[in-house]
């Protein structure tokens, strides 16, 4: 964050003060401020009898992070692990989160986990969903390992995709909305995150 204040004193006029605040990203903050001051002088102050004198510029570090359900959480870009096109793992103050571009990407990730288990580790999958469920699905009957009953594996995978928090948010089973991620976080992730799930 960059601030510049200016003050005018003239014997024929009352004193006025201007403060310009700019969030610094990758651009030259001083150049931005100079342009802003010039625009102000040529705009609302153009008819005033007095000069705008530059005051000192104070530069403060911009906090990197994002809002999780409206609460600002500070994130170190170095704490972002295994980013791909739609997801990444992040550690925030000892908490482990997985963040996604959107809920649809999270649902697809949850679906792929179970589909992969069913194909590549059928014994583990049978243990997780139950033998009775598999028999019922084979007979075209309603069954399921959770509260939703379906008639086949494919139908159940669709249910998983619609409720990714049950698979991904092992801490509390809740999806958290992400907003206002800073540019450095978006760059480190490779996408703009909108959904997060706490894992512990």
WOCOR-V327021 format. One record per pair of residues at least 12 apart in sequence whose C-alpha atoms are under 10 Angstrom apart, sorted by the first residue. I is the first residue (numbers start at 1). J is the second residue. D is the distance in Angstrom with one decimal. If there is no record, write none. Layout:
i:I j:J d:D
i:I j:J d:D
This chain:
i:1 j:21 d:6.9
i:1 j:22 d:5.8
i:1 j:23 d:4.5
i:1 j:24 d:5.6
i:1 j:25 d:9.0
i:1 j:29 d:8.9
i:1 j:58 d:8.5
i:1 j:59 d:6.1
i:1 j:60 d:5.3
i:1 j:61 d:6.6
i:1 j:62 d:5.9
i:1 j:63 d:9.2
i:2 j:20 d:8.0
i:2 j:21 d:5.6
i:2 j:22 d:5.3
i:2 j:23 d:6.4
i:2 j:24 d:6.7
i:2 j:29 d:7.0
i:2 j:30 d:8.5
i:2 j:32 d:9.9
i:2 j:33 d:8.4
i:2 j:57 d:7.0
i:2 j:58 d:6.0
i:2 j:59 d:4.9
i:2 j:60 d:6.4
i:2 j:61 d:8.9
i:2 j:62 d:9.3
i:3 j:19 d:6.8
i:3 j:20 d:5.7
i:3 j:21 d:4.7
i:3 j:22 d:6.8
i:3 j:23 d:9.1
i:3 j:29 d:9.6
i:3 j:30 d:9.8
i:3 j:33 d:8.4
i:3 j:55 d:9.7
i:3 j:56 d:8.5
i:3 j:57 d:5.9
i:3 j:58 d:5.7
i:3 j:59 d:6.9
i:3 j:60 d:8.7
i:4 j:18 d:8.0
i:4 j:19 d:5.6
i:4 j:20 d:5.4
i:4 j:21 d:6.9
i:4 j:22 d:9.1
i:4 j:30 d:9.4
i:4 j:33 d:7.4
i:4 j:34 d:9.6
i:4 j:37 d:9.0
i:4 j:54 d:7.7
i:4 j:55 d:6.4
i:4 j:56 d:6.4
i:4 j:57 d:5.1
i:4 j:58 d:7.1
i:4 j:59 d:9.4
i:5 j:17 d:6.9
i:5 j:18 d:5.4
i:5 j:19 d:4.3
i:5 j:20 d:6.5
i:5 j:21 d:9.0
i:5 j:37 d:9.7
i:5 j:52 d:9.8
i:5 j:53 d:9.0
i:5 j:54 d:7.3
i:5 j:55 d:5.7
i:5 j:56 d:7.3
i:5 j:57 d:7.8
i:5 j:58 d:9.6
i:6 j:18 d:5.1
i:6 j:19 d:6.6
i:6 j:20 d:8.9
i:6 j:37 d:9.1
i:6 j:51 d:9.8
i:6 j:52 d:6.4
i:6 j:53 d:5.8
i:6 j:54 d:5.6
i:6 j:55 d:5.4
i:6 j:56 d:8.6
i:7 j:19 d:9.1
i:7 j:50 d:10.0
i:7 j:51 d:8.9
i:7 j:52 d:6.7
i:7 j:53 d:6.5
i:7 j:54 d:8.0
i:7 j:55 d:7.8
i:8 j:49 d:9.5
i:8 j:50 d:6.6
i:8 j:51 d:6.5
i:8 j:52 d:6.0
i:8 j:53 d:6.9
i:8 j:54 d:9.8
i:9 j:49 d:9.8
i:9 j:50 d:7.4
i:9 j:51 d:8.5
i:9 j:52 d:9.2
i:9 j:53 d:9.6
i:10 j:49 d:7.8
i:10 j:50 d:6.4
i:10 j:51 d:8.8
i:11 j:49 d:9.9
i:11 j:50 d:9.6
i:12 j:49 d:8.0
i:12 j:50 d:9.1
i:13 j:48 d:8.6
i:13 j:49 d:7.3
i:13 j:50 d:8.1
i:15 j:50 d:9.7
i:16 j:45 d:10.0
i:16 j:50 d:9.8
i:16 j:52 d:9.4
i:17 j:52 d:9.0
i:18 j:37 d:9.0
i:18 j:40 d:9.0
i:18 j:52 d:8.9
i:19 j:37 d:9.5
i:19 j:55 d:9.9
i:20 j:33 d:7.4
i:20 j:36 d:7.7
i:20 j:37 d:7.9
i:20 j:40 d:9.6
i:21 j:33 d:8.4
i:21 j:36 d:9.8
i:22 j:36 d:9.6
i:22 j:59 d:10.0
i:23 j:59 d:9.9
i:23 j:60 d:9.6
i:23 j:61 d:9.8
i:23 j:62 d:7.6
i:24 j:59 d:8.9
i:24 j:60 d:9.1
i:24 j:61 d:8.8
i:24 j:62 d:7.3
i:25 j:62 d:8.4
i:25 j:182 d:9.0
i:25 j:183 d:7.3
i:25 j:184 d:8.5
i:26 j:183 d:9.0
i:26 j:184 d:9.4
i:29 j:57 d:9.7
i:29 j:59 d:8.8
i:30 j:57 d:8.1
i:30 j:59 d:9.7
i:33 j:57 d:9.2
i:34 j:54 d:9.2
i:37 j:52 d:8.4
i:37 j:53 d:9.8
i:37 j:54 d:8.7
i:38 j:52 d:9.2
i:40 j:52 d:9.5
i:62 j:182 d:9.1
i:63 j:75 d:8.2
i:63 j:76 d:9.2
i:63 j:182 d:8.3
i:63 j:184 d:9.9
i:64 j:76 d:6.7
i:64 j:77 d:7.8
i:64 j:181 d:7.9
i:64 j:182 d:5.8
i:64 j:183 d:8.1
i:64 j:184 d:6.8
i:64 j:185 d:6.8
i:65 j:77 d:8.5
i:65 j:92 d:9.7
i:65 j:179 d:9.7
i:65 j:180 d:8.2
i:65 j:181 d:5.8
i:65 j:182 d:5.8
i:65 j:183 d:9.0
i:65 j:184 d:8.4
i:65 j:185 d:6.5
i:65 j:186 d:9.4
i:66 j:178 d:6.6
i:66 j:179 d:6.0
i:66 j:180 d:5.3
i:66 j:181 d:4.0
i:66 j:182 d:6.3
i:66 j:183 d:9.8
i:66 j:185 d:8.0
i:66 j:186 d:9.6
i:66 j:193 d:9.0
i:66 j:194 d:9.7
i:67 j:176 d:9.7
i:67 j:177 d:8.0
i:67 j:178 d:5.5
i:67 j:179 d:5.1
i:67 j:180 d:5.9
i:67 j:181 d:6.8
i:67 j:182 d:9.5
i:67 j:194 d:9.6
i:68 j:176 d:6.2
i:68 j:177 d:5.8
i:68 j:178 d:4.8
i:68 j:179 d:6.8
i:68 j:180 d:9.0
i:68 j:181 d:9.4
i:68 j:194 d:9.0
i:68 j:195 d:8.7
i:68 j:196 d:7.9
i:69 j:175 d:9.3
i:69 j:176 d:5.8
i:69 j:177 d:5.0
i:69 j:178 d:6.2
i:69 j:179 d:7.8
i:69 j:194 d:10.0
i:69 j:195 d:9.5
i:69 j:196 d:9.6
i:70 j:176 d:9.5
i:70 j:177 d:7.9
i:70 j:178 d:7.7
i:70 j:179 d:7.4
i:70 j:180 d:9.1
i:71 j:178 d:9.2
i:71 j:179 d:9.4
i:72 j:178 d:9.6
i:72 j:179 d:9.2
i:72 j:180 d:8.9
i:72 j:181 d:9.4
i:73 j:92 d:7.7
i:73 j:93 d:9.1
i:73 j:178 d:9.9
i:73 j:181 d:9.6
i:74 j:92 d:7.4
i:74 j:93 d:8.5
i:74 j:181 d:9.9
i:74 j:182 d:10.0
i:75 j:90 d:8.1
i:75 j:91 d:8.0
i:75 j:92 d:6.2
i:75 j:93 d:8.6
i:75 j:181 d:9.5
i:75 j:182 d:9.5
i:75 j:184 d:9.8
i:75 j:185 d:7.6
i:76 j:90 d:8.9
i:76 j:91 d:8.6
i:76 j:92 d:8.0
i:76 j:93 d:9.8
i:76 j:184 d:9.3
i:76 j:185 d:8.1
i:76 j:188 d:9.8
i:77 j:90 d:8.8
i:77 j:91 d:9.9
i:77 j:184 d:7.1
i:77 j:185 d:5.9
i:77 j:186 d:9.2
i:77 j:187 d:8.9
i:77 j:188 d:6.1
i:77 j:189 d:8.4
i:78 j:90 d:9.1
i:78 j:91 d:9.5
i:78 j:185 d:9.6
i:78 j:188 d:8.3
i:79 j:91 d:5.7
i:79 j:92 d:7.7
i:79 j:188 d:9.7
i:80 j:92 d:9.4
i:80 j:97 d:9.7
i:80 j:98 d:9.6
i:80 j:99 d:9.8
i:80 j:185 d:8.7
i:80 j:188 d:7.3
i:80 j:189 d:7.2
i:81 j:98 d:9.4
i:81 j:188 d:9.4
i:81 j:189 d:8.7
i:82 j:98 d:10.0
i:82 j:189 d:8.9
i:83 j:98 d:9.8
i:83 j:99 d:9.4
i:83 j:100 d:9.6
i:83 j:188 d:8.0
i:83 j:189 d:5.7
i:83 j:190 d:7.3
i:83 j:191 d:9.1
i:84 j:100 d:9.6
i:84 j:189 d:7.5
i:84 j:190 d:7.2
i:84 j:191 d:8.6
i:85 j:100 d:9.0
i:85 j:101 d:8.1
i:85 j:105 d:9.7
i:85 j:189 d:8.1
i:85 j:190 d:6.5
i:85 j:191 d:6.7
i:86 j:99 d:8.3
i:86 j:100 d:5.4
i:86 j:101 d:5.0
i:86 j:102 d:7.8
i:86 j:104 d:9.8
i:86 j:105 d:6.4
i:86 j:106 d:8.2
i:86 j:109 d:9.3
i:86 j:189 d:8.5
i:86 j:190 d:8.0
i:86 j:191 d:6.7
i:86 j:192 d:8.7
i:86 j:193 d:8.2
i:87 j:99 d:5.5
i:87 j:100 d:4.3
i:87 j:101 d:6.4
i:87 j:102 d:8.9
i:87 j:105 d:7.9
i:87 j:106 d:7.8
i:87 j:109 d:8.9
i:87 j:189 d:7.7
i:87 j:190 d:8.9
i:87 j:191 d:8.2
i:87 j:192 d:9.7
i:87 j:193 d:8.0
i:87 j:195 d:9.5
i:87 j:196 d:9.3
i:88 j:100 d:6.8
i:88 j:101 d:9.3
i:88 j:188 d:9.7
i:88 j:189 d:6.8
i:88 j:190 d:9.3
i:88 j:191 d:9.7
i:88 j:193 d:9.3
i:88 j:196 d:9.7
i:89 j:189 d:9.4
i:89 j:196 d:9.6
i:89 j:197 d:9.7
i:89 j:198 d:9.8
i:89 j:199 d:9.7
i:90 j:189 d:9.7
i:90 j:196 d:9.7
i:90 j:198 d:9.5
i:91 j:198 d:9.7
i:91 j:200 d:9.9
i:94 j:200 d:8.8
i:95 j:171 d:9.8
i:95 j:198 d:7.3
i:95 j:199 d:7.7
i:95 j:200 d:6.0
i:96 j:171 d:9.3
i:96 j:197 d:8.7
i:96 j:198 d:6.0
i:96 j:199 d:5.5
i:96 j:200 d:5.5
i:97 j:168 d:9.2
i:97 j:169 d:8.3
i:97 j:170 d:9.9
i:97 j:171 d:9.5
i:97 j:196 d:6.6
i:97 j:197 d:5.6
i:97 j:198 d:4.4
i:97 j:199 d:5.6
i:97 j:200 d:7.5
i:98 j:168 d:7.8
i:98 j:169 d:8.4
i:98 j:195 d:8.6
i:98 j:196 d:5.7
i:98 j:197 d:5.4
i:98 j:198 d:6.5
i:98 j:199 d:7.3
i:99 j:168 d:9.9
i:99 j:175 d:9.9
i:99 j:176 d:9.2
i:99 j:177 d:9.7
i:99 j:178 d:8.5
i:99 j:189 d:9.3
i:99 j:192 d:9.7
i:99 j:193 d:6.4
i:99 j:194 d:7.6
i:99 j:195 d:5.7
i:99 j:196 d:4.2
i:99 j:197 d:6.4
i:99 j:198 d:8.7
i:100 j:178 d:9.2
i:100 j:189 d:9.4
i:100 j:191 d:8.4
i:100 j:192 d:8.2
i:100 j:193 d:5.4
i:100 j:194 d:6.4
i:100 j:195 d:5.3
i:100 j:196 d:6.2
i:100 j:197 d:8.7
i:101 j:178 d:9.5
i:101 j:189 d:9.4
i:101 j:190 d:9.4
i:101 j:191 d:6.3
i:101 j:192 d:5.8
i:101 j:193 d:4.4
i:101 j:194 d:5.5
i:101 j:195 d:6.6
i:101 j:196 d:9.0
i:102 j:177 d:9.2
i:102 j:178 d:9.3
i:102 j:191 d:9.9
i:102 j:192 d:8.6
i:102 j:193 d:6.6
i:102 j:194 d:5.2
i:102 j:195 d:5.4
i:102 j:196 d:8.7
i:103 j:161 d:9.1
i:103 j:162 d:8.7
i:103 j:163 d:9.0
i:103 j:164 d:7.6
i:103 j:165 d:9.2
i:103 j:175 d:8.5
i:103 j:176 d:9.9
i:103 j:177 d:9.2
i:103 j:193 d:9.7
i:103 j:194 d:7.6
i:103 j:195 d:5.9
i:103 j:196 d:8.5
i:104 j:161 d:7.7
i:104 j:162 d:8.0
i:104 j:163 d:9.7
i:104 j:164 d:8.6
i:104 j:195 d:9.4
i:105 j:161 d:8.9
i:105 j:164 d:9.2
i:105 j:195 d:9.2
i:106 j:161 d:7.6
i:106 j:162 d:9.2
i:106 j:163 d:9.0
i:106 j:164 d:6.0
i:106 j:165 d:8.3
i:106 j:167 d:9.6
i:106 j:168 d:8.0
i:106 j:175 d:9.9
i:106 j:195 d:7.8
i:106 j:196 d:8.7
i:106 j:197 d:9.1
i:107 j:157 d:9.6
i:107 j:158 d:8.8
i:107 j:159 d:9.2
i:107 j:160 d:6.9
i:107 j:161 d:3.9
i:107 j:162 d:5.9
i:107 j:163 d:6.6
i:107 j:164 d:4.7
i:107 j:165 d:8.3
i:107 j:166 d:10.0
i:107 j:167 d:9.0
i:107 j:168 d:9.0
i:108 j:157 d:9.4
i:108 j:158 d:9.1
i:108 j:160 d:8.6
i:108 j:161 d:5.6
i:108 j:162 d:8.7
i:108 j:164 d:8.1
i:109 j:160 d:9.6
i:109 j:161 d:7.8
i:109 j:164 d:8.0
i:109 j:167 d:9.4
i:109 j:168 d:8.8
i:110 j:157 d:8.6
i:110 j:158 d:9.9
i:110 j:160 d:6.5
i:110 j:161 d:6.1
i:110 j:162 d:9.2
i:110 j:163 d:8.5
i:110 j:164 d:5.7
i:110 j:165 d:8.6
i:110 j:166 d:8.9
i:110 j:167 d:6.1
i:110 j:168 d:6.8
i:111 j:154 d:9.8
i:111 j:156 d:9.1
i:111 j:157 d:5.6
i:111 j:158 d:7.2
i:111 j:159 d:8.6
i:111 j:160 d:5.8
i:111 j:161 d:5.2
i:111 j:162 d:8.9
i:111 j:163 d:9.5
i:111 j:164 d:8.0
i:111 j:167 d:8.9
i:112 j:157 d:8.4
i:112 j:160 d:9.5
i:112 j:161 d:8.7
i:113 j:157 d:9.7
i:113 j:160 d:9.8
i:113 j:167 d:9.0
i:113 j:168 d:10.0
i:114 j:128 d:9.9
i:114 j:153 d:9.7
i:114 j:156 d:9.7
i:114 j:157 d:7.2
i:114 j:160 d:8.5
i:114 j:161 d:10.0
i:114 j:167 d:9.3
i:115 j:153 d:8.8
i:115 j:154 d:8.8
i:115 j:157 d:7.2
i:118 j:153 d:9.0
i:128 j:145 d:7.7
i:129 j:143 d:9.8
i:129 j:144 d:7.1
i:129 j:145 d:5.0
i:129 j:146 d:8.5
i:130 j:143 d:10.0
i:130 j:144 d:8.5
i:130 j:145 d:6.9
i:132 j:144 d:9.0
i:132 j:145 d:9.5
i:133 j:145 d:7.0
i:133 j:149 d:9.5
i:133 j:150 d:9.6
i:133 j:151 d:9.2
i:133 j:152 d:9.2
i:133 j:153 d:9.5
i:134 j:151 d:9.6
i:134 j:152 d:8.4
i:134 j:153 d:8.2
i:136 j:150 d:9.5
i:136 j:151 d:7.4
i:136 j:152 d:8.3
i:137 j:150 d:7.9
i:137 j:151 d:5.2
i:137 j:152 d:4.8
i:137 j:153 d:7.0
i:137 j:154 d:9.9
i:137 j:155 d:9.9
i:137 j:156 d:9.9
i:138 j:151 d:8.3
i:138 j:152 d:7.4
i:138 j:153 d:9.1
i:139 j:151 d:8.4
i:139 j:152 d:9.0
i:140 j:152 d:6.7
i:143 j:156 d:9.3
i:144 j:156 d:7.4
i:146 j:166 d:10.0
i:148 j:160 d:9.9
i:163 j:175 d:9.3
i:164 j:197 d:8.9
i:165 j:195 d:10.0
i:165 j:196 d:8.9
i:165 j:197 d:6.6
i:165 j:198 d:9.1
i:165 j:199 d:10.0
i:166 j:197 d:9.6
i:167 j:197 d:9.4
i:167 j:199 d:9.7
i:168 j:196 d:9.0
i:168 j:197 d:6.1
i:168 j:198 d:7.6
i:168 j:199 d:6.9
i:169 j:196 d:8.3
i:169 j:197 d:4.6
i:169 j:198 d:5.0
i:169 j:199 d:5.2
i:169 j:200 d:8.2
i:170 j:197 d:8.0
i:170 j:198 d:6.7
i:170 j:199 d:4.8
i:170 j:200 d:6.8
i:171 j:197 d:8.3
i:171 j:198 d:5.7
i:171 j:199 d:4.9
i:171 j:200 d:4.9
i:172 j:197 d:8.6
i:172 j:198 d:7.2
i:172 j:199 d:7.9
i:172 j:200 d:8.5
i:173 j:197 d:7.8
i:173 j:198 d:8.1
i:173 j:199 d:8.8
i:174 j:196 d:8.8
i:174 j:197 d:6.6
i:174 j:198 d:7.8
i:175 j:195 d:6.7
i:175 j:196 d:6.0
i:175 j:197 d:5.4
i:175 j:198 d:8.1
i:176 j:194 d:8.3
i:176 j:195 d:5.7
i:176 j:196 d:5.0
i:176 j:197 d:6.2
i:176 j:198 d:8.3
i:177 j:193 d:8.8
i:177 j:194 d:5.7
i:177 j:195 d:4.9
i:177 j:196 d:6.4
i:177 j:197 d:9.1
i:178 j:192 d:9.1
i:178 j:193 d:6.3
i:178 j:194 d:4.4
i:178 j:195 d:5.4
i:178 j:196 d:6.7
i:179 j:192 d:8.7
i:179 j:193 d:7.4
i:179 j:194 d:6.1
i:179 j:195 d:8.7
i:180 j:192 d:9.1
i:180 j:193 d:9.1
i:180 j:194 d:9.1
i:181 j:193 d:7.3
i:181 j:194 d:8.8
